[in-house]
């Protein structure tokens, strides 16, 4: 469809989107406007950045990773988001907008609908990863966007007459995938709560699973969830040793009859432990939320906050405490959202080999 060299165009378009994602990652979870101020600003000195300071990747390099105004270090997260988004867009561009017989990455053929949908979806997943890692929250707006991308792709396939891509089980394929996504993650939350008496899954993860299913459809959602479990286990193992080290410092401080250094991560964790124990969510609340997510009440509530508040008991735009420097998660708090998002990204990029392995597995089960 396009010459091979145009993947470079995809990369720089993605990097530019990554620059915008940095605004989303910083502002959206904190309840700040994405449009005011119009230009990005330094979180330290509040200096609005000039166009020359907003060139993806290059500005960070040429400025030596420092703000021109106050010389404060610019977190590496900013160029990293641009690089990751640019790379994802380049790969998706190559896979679905370039027809080549010498593919290094397996592709399914040119498909502009999938190319546009996957690019937008990948951008949303990157934003979800970094907001969840930084603030342990995935904004409803990001999860709603993922679902709407899937529905948009579905509508485009219907208009183009692509029946196999548009319909599944007698309903639109995006809805079938969304229902599978909700069922799997909500099921983990419900039965985990039932079996262990603790919250087993965050609601942001359930909403993200709905969006993943809407875009990747049931089989893709299933593969991505399986990858997410593996990635989550690996990440959890690494975090376990990190958390154990922090626990030992806290216990040593308690044994010595003293306190951890004020403001340190250990001191904040000790404060969290000293608070009243958290009351897990009731099964009735989980069931009510299930109905709300299936009927898209959380998405409707973004346009009608009072409706959201009346049904879910909270305001979707109440960001109190988010981004507060005094807040520190518990030492065993491990976000699952990044693993979910990474699993979905891997499924998108490596769909051909992954789906091939799954099909081979089920074919083997059917054979005598």
C-alpha positions as CSV (number, residue, x, y, z in Angstrom):
1,X,0.0,0.0,0.0
2,X,2.9,2.4,0.9
3,X,6.6,2.0,0.2
4,X,8.7,0.3,2.8
5,X,10.6,3.4,3.8
6,X,7.4,5.1,5.0
7,X,7.6,3.3,8.3
8,X,9.8,6.3,9.3
9,X,6.7,8.5,8.8
10,X,4.8,6.2,11.2
11,X,7.6,6.4,13.7
12,X,7.7,10.2,13.9
13,X,3.9,10.5,13.9
14,X,3.9,8.1,16.8
15,X,6.6,10.0,18.6
16,X,4.6,13.2,18.2
17,X,1.6,11.4,19.7
18,X,3.9,10.2,22.5
19,X,4.6,13.8,23.2
20,X,0.9,14.4,23.7
21,X,0.6,11.3,25.8
22,X,3.1,12.8,28.2
23,X,0.6,15.6,28.7
24,X,-2.2,13.1,29.2
25,X,-0.1,11.0,31.7
26,X,0.7,14.0,33.8
27,X,-2.5,16.0,33.6
28,X,-5.5,13.6,33.3
29,X,-5.0,11.6,36.5
30,X,-4.6,14.9,38.4
31,X,-7.8,16.4,37.0
32,X,-5.9,19.1,35.1
33,X,-7.2,20.4,31.7
34,X,-5.6,19.0,28.6
35,X,-6.2,22.2,26.8
36,X,-5.3,24.9,29.4
37,X,-2.5,25.9,29.4
38,X,-2.2,25.1,25.7
39,X,1.6,24.5,25.8
40,X,3.3,21.9,28.0
41,X,5.0,23.3,31.1
42,X,7.7,22.3,33.5
43,X,6.2,20.7,36.6
44,X,8.9,22.4,38.8
45,X,9.1,26.0,37.6
46,X,5.8,26.1,35.6
47,X,7.6,27.6,32.6
48,X,5.5,27.0,29.4
49,X,7.6,25.2,26.8
50,X,8.4,26.8,23.4
51,X,7.9,24.9,20.1
52,X,11.7,24.3,19.9
53,X,11.4,22.5,23.3
54,X,8.6,20.3,22.2
55,X,10.3,18.4,19.3
56,X,9.8,14.7,20.1
57,X,13.0,13.0,21.4
58,X,15.4,15.6,20.0
59,X,14.5,18.4,22.4
60,X,15.3,16.2,25.4
61,X,18.6,15.2,23.9
62,X,19.7,18.7,22.9
63,X,18.7,20.2,26.3
64,X,20.7,17.5,28.1
65,X,17.6,16.2,29.8
66,X,17.1,19.5,31.7
67,X,14.5,22.3,31.8
68,X,15.8,25.5,30.1
69,X,14.1,27.6,32.8
70,X,15.1,26.0,36.1
71,X,17.7,23.4,35.0
72,X,15.7,20.7,36.8
73,X,16.2,17.3,35.3
74,X,13.5,16.2,32.9
75,X,12.4,12.7,33.9
76,X,13.5,10.0,31.4
77,X,9.9,9.0,31.2
78,X,9.2,11.8,28.7
79,X,11.5,10.6,25.9
80,X,10.8,7.0,26.8
81,X,7.0,7.4,26.1
82,X,7.8,9.1,22.8
83,X,10.3,6.4,21.8
84,X,7.9,3.6,22.7
85,X,4.9,5.1,21.0
86,X,6.9,5.9,17.9
87,X,8.3,2.4,17.7
88,X,4.8,0.9,18.1
89,X,3.4,3.1,15.4
90,X,6.3,2.3,13.1
91,X,5.7,-1.5,13.6
92,X,1.9,-1.2,13.1
93,X,2.5,1.0,10.1
94,X,4.8,-1.6,8.6
95,X,2.5,-4.5,9.4
96,X,-0.8,-3.1,8.1
97,X,0.1,-0.3,5.6
98,X,3.0,-1.8,3.8
99,X,2.8,-4.8,1.5
100,X,6.1,-6.6,1.3
101,X,7.2,-10.1,0.6
102,X,10.3,-9.8,2.9
103,X,8.7,-9.3,6.2
104,X,10.8,-9.5,9.3
105,X,7.6,-9.3,11.4
106,X,4.7,-11.5,10.4
107,X,1.8,-9.5,9.0
108,X,-1.7,-10.2,8.0
109,X,-1.8,-8.0,4.9
110,X,-2.7,-4.3,4.3
111,X,-5.6,-3.2,6.4
112,X,-6.0,0.6,6.9
113,X,-8.9,0.1,9.4
114,X,-6.7,-2.1,11.6
115,X,-3.7,0.2,11.2
116,X,-5.5,3.3,12.4
117,X,-7.4,1.4,15.1
118,X,-4.3,-0.3,16.4
119,X,-2.2,2.9,16.4
120,X,-4.9,4.7,18.5
121,X,-5.2,1.6,20.8
122,X,-1.5,1.4,21.3
123,X,-1.3,5.0,22.3
124,X,-4.1,4.5,24.9
125,X,-2.3,1.4,26.2
126,X,1.0,3.4,26.6
127,X,-0.8,6.1,28.5
128,X,-2.5,3.5,30.8
129,X,0.9,1.8,31.5
130,X,2.6,5.0,32.7
131,X,-0.3,6.4,34.7
132,X,-0.8,3.1,36.5
133,X,2.9,2.8,37.2
134,X,3.2,6.3,38.5
135,X,-0.1,6.8,40.3
136,X,-1.7,3.4,40.6
137,X,-4.8,4.6,38.6
138,X,-6.1,4.2,35.0
139,X,-8.4,7.1,34.2
140,X,-11.9,6.2,33.0
141,X,-11.3,8.4,29.9
142,X,-8.5,6.2,28.7
143,X,-10.4,3.0,29.2
144,X,-13.5,4.5,27.5
145,X,-11.3,5.6,24.6
146,X,-10.1,2.0,24.1
147,X,-13.6,0.6,24.0
148,X,-14.7,3.3,21.5
149,X,-11.7,2.5,19.3
150,X,-12.9,-1.1,19.1
151,X,-16.5,0.0,18.3
152,X,-15.2,2.4,15.7
153,X,-13.2,-0.4,14.0
154,X,-16.3,-2.6,14.1
155,X,-18.5,0.1,12.5
156,X,-15.8,0.7,9.7
157,X,-15.8,-3.1,8.9
158,X,-19.6,-3.1,8.7
159,X,-19.6,-0.2,6.4
160,X,-16.9,-1.8,4.2
161,X,-18.9,-5.1,4.1
162,X,-16.3,-7.2,5.9
163,X,-18.7,-9.6,7.5
164,X,-16.1,-11.9,9.0
165,X,-14.4,-9.1,10.9
166,X,-17.7,-7.3,11.8
167,X,-19.8,-10.0,13.4
168,X,-19.2,-12.8,15.8
169,X,-21.7,-15.0,17.6
170,X,-24.5,-13.0,15.9
171,X,-23.5,-9.7,17.5
172,X,-20.9,-7.1,16.6
173,X,-17.4,-8.6,17.1
174,X,-16.3,-5.7,19.3
175,X,-19.2,-6.2,21.7
176,X,-18.4,-10.0,21.8
177,X,-14.8,-9.2,22.7
178,X,-15.8,-6.6,25.3
179,X,-18.1,-9.1,27.1
180,X,-15.3,-11.7,27.2
181,X,-12.9,-9.1,28.6
182,X,-15.3,-8.1,31.3
183,X,-16.2,-11.7,32.1
184,X,-12.6,-12.8,32.6
185,X,-11.3,-9.9,34.7
186,X,-14.5,-9.4,36.7
187,X,-14.6,-13.2,37.3
188,X,-11.1,-13.0,38.8
189,X,-12.2,-10.0,41.0
190,X,-15.5,-11.8,42.1
191,X,-14.1,-15.3,42.8
192,X,-10.9,-13.9,44.3
193,X,-13.0,-11.8,46.8
194,X,-15.2,-14.8,47.5
195,X,-12.3,-17.2,48.1
196,X,-9.8,-15.0,49.9
197,X,-11.9,-12.2,51.4
198,X,-9.7,-9.6,49.7
199,X,-9.9,-7.4,46.6
200,X,-8.4,-9.4,43.8
201,X,-8.6,-7.0,40.9
202,X,-8.9,-3.2,40.4
203,X,-11.9,-1.8,38.6
204,X,-9.7,0.1,36.2
205,X,-8.2,-3.3,35.1
206,X,-11.7,-4.6,34.4
207,X,-12.6,-1.6,32.3
208,X,-9.3,-1.9,30.4
209,X,-10.1,-5.6,29.7
210,X,-13.4,-4.5,28.2
211,X,-11.5,-2.2,25.8
212,X,-8.9,-4.8,25.0
213,X,-11.6,-7.3,24.1
214,X,-13.4,-4.7,22.0
215,X,-10.2,-4.1,19.9
216,X,-8.6,-7.5,19.9
217,X,-11.8,-9.5,20.0
218,X,-12.3,-12.7,22.1
219,X,-9.4,-14.8,20.9
220,X,-7.0,-11.8,21.0
221,X,-8.2,-10.9,24.5
222,X,-7.7,-14.4,25.7
223,X,-4.1,-14.5,24.4
224,X,-3.3,-11.0,25.9
225,X,-4.7,-12.0,29.3
226,X,-2.5,-15.1,29.3
227,X,0.5,-13.1,28.5
228,X,-0.5,-10.5,31.1
229,X,-0.5,-13.3,33.8
230,X,3.0,-14.3,32.8
231,X,4.3,-10.8,32.7
232,X,2.6,-10.0,36.0
233,X,4.2,-13.0,37.7
234,X,7.6,-12.0,36.5
235,X,7.1,-8.4,37.5
236,X,5.7,-9.5,40.9
237,X,8.7,-11.7,41.5
238,X,11.0,-8.7,41.0
239,X,8.9,-6.5,43.1
240,X,8.7,-9.1,45.9
241,X,12.5,-8.9,46.5
242,X,12.3,-5.2,46.4
243,X,9.4,-5.1,48.9
244,X,11.2,-7.6,51.2
245,X,14.2,-5.2,51.4
246,X,11.9,-2.3,52.4
247,X,10.1,-4.5,55.0
248,X,13.4,-5.4,56.6
249,X,14.4,-1.7,56.9
250,X,11.0,-1.0,58.5
251,X,11.3,-3.9,61.0
252,X,14.9,-2.9,61.8
253,X,13.7,0.7,62.6
254,X,10.9,-0.6,64.8
255,X,13.2,-3.0,66.6
256,X,15.6,-0.2,67.3
257,X,12.7,1.8,68.8
258,X,13.2,4.5,66.2
259,X,11.5,5.7,63.1
260,X,12.6,5.6,59.5
261,X,14.0,8.8,58.0
262,X,11.1,11.3,57.5
263,X,9.9,11.5,54.0
264,X,11.6,8.2,52.9
265,X,9.7,5.5,51.1
266,X,10.1,3.3,54.2
267,X,8.6,5.9,56.5
268,X,5.6,6.4,54.2
269,X,5.1,2.6,54.0
270,X,5.2,2.5,57.8
271,X,2.5,5.2,58.0
272,X,0.4,3.2,55.6
273,X,0.7,0.1,57.7
274,X,-0.3,2.1,60.9
275,X,-3.5,3.2,59.3
276,X,-6.8,1.4,59.8
277,X,-7.1,-1.8,57.8
278,X,-8.8,-1.4,54.4
279,X,-12.3,-2.9,54.1
280,X,-12.6,-5.0,51.0
281,X,-15.4,-4.3,48.5
282,X,-18.6,-6.2,49.0
283,X,-19.9,-8.8,46.7
284,X,-23.0,-6.8,46.1
285,X,-21.0,-3.8,44.9
286,X,-19.1,-6.1,42.5
287,X,-22.3,-7.4,41.1
288,X,-23.7,-3.9,40.7
289,X,-20.5,-2.8,39.0
290,X,-20.7,-5.7,36.6
291,X,-24.1,-4.6,35.4
292,X,-22.8,-1.0,35.1
293,X,-19.8,-2.1,33.0
294,X,-21.8,-4.3,30.7
295,X,-24.3,-1.5,30.1
296,X,-21.5,1.1,29.7
297,X,-22.8,3.2,32.6
298,X,-19.2,4.3,33.4
299,X,-18.7,5.6,29.9
300,X,-22.1,7.3,29.8
301,X,-21.2,8.8,33.3
302,X,-18.2,10.6,31.8
303,X,-20.7,12.8,30.0
304,X,-23.2,12.9,32.9
305,X,-21.1,12.8,36.1
306,X,-24.2,12.9,38.3
307,X,-25.4,9.7,36.8
308,X,-22.0,8.1,37.4
309,X,-22.0,9.3,41.0
310,X,-25.6,8.1,41.6
311,X,-24.8,4.6,40.3
312,X,-21.2,4.0,41.3
313,X,-21.2,6.2,44.4
314,X,-18.2,8.3,43.3
315,X,-17.5,11.2,41.1
316,X,-15.5,10.2,37.9
317,X,-13.6,13.5,38.1
318,X,-12.8,13.4,41.8
319,X,-9.0,13.2,41.7
320,X,-8.3,14.1,45.4
321,X,-5.1,12.5,46.6
322,X,-3.9,11.5,43.1
323,X,-0.4,12.7,42.5
324,X,-0.1,13.8,46.1
325,X,3.6,13.5,47.1
326,X,2.6,12.5,50.6
327,X,0.7,9.4,49.2
328,X,2.7,6.2,49.1
329,X,1.2,2.8,48.1
330,X,1.6,-0.2,50.4
331,X,4.7,-2.3,50.0
332,X,2.7,-5.1,48.5
333,X,0.8,-3.0,46.0
334,X,1.5,-4.2,42.5
335,X,-0.5,-2.7,39.6
336,X,-1.8,-5.3,37.1
337,X,-2.7,-2.7,34.5
338,X,0.8,-2.4,33.0
339,X,0.9,-6.2,32.5
340,X,-2.5,-6.2,30.9
341,X,-1.5,-3.4,28.5
342,X,1.8,-5.1,27.7
343,X,0.1,-8.3,27.0
344,X,-2.3,-6.5,24.6
345,X,0.6,-4.8,22.8
346,X,2.4,-8.1,22.4
347,X,-0.7,-9.7,21.0
348,X,-1.2,-7.0,18.5
349,X,2.4,-7.1,17.3
350,X,2.9,-10.8,17.3
351,X,-0.7,-11.8,16.4
352,X,0.3,-14.2,13.6
353,X,2.6,-16.5,15.5
354,X,0.6,-16.3,18.7
355,X,-2.7,-17.1,17.1
356,X,-1.0,-19.9,15.1
357,X,0.2,-21.5,18.3
358,X,-3.2,-21.3,19.9
359,X,-4.9,-22.8,16.8
360,X,-2.4,-25.6,16.7
361,X,-3.0,-26.4,20.3
362,X,-6.8,-26.7,19.8
363,X,-6.3,-28.6,16.6
364,X,-4.2,-31.1,18.6
365,X,-6.9,-31.4,21.2
366,X,-9.4,-32.3,18.5
367,X,-7.3,-34.9,16.8
368,X,-7.7,-38.5,18.0
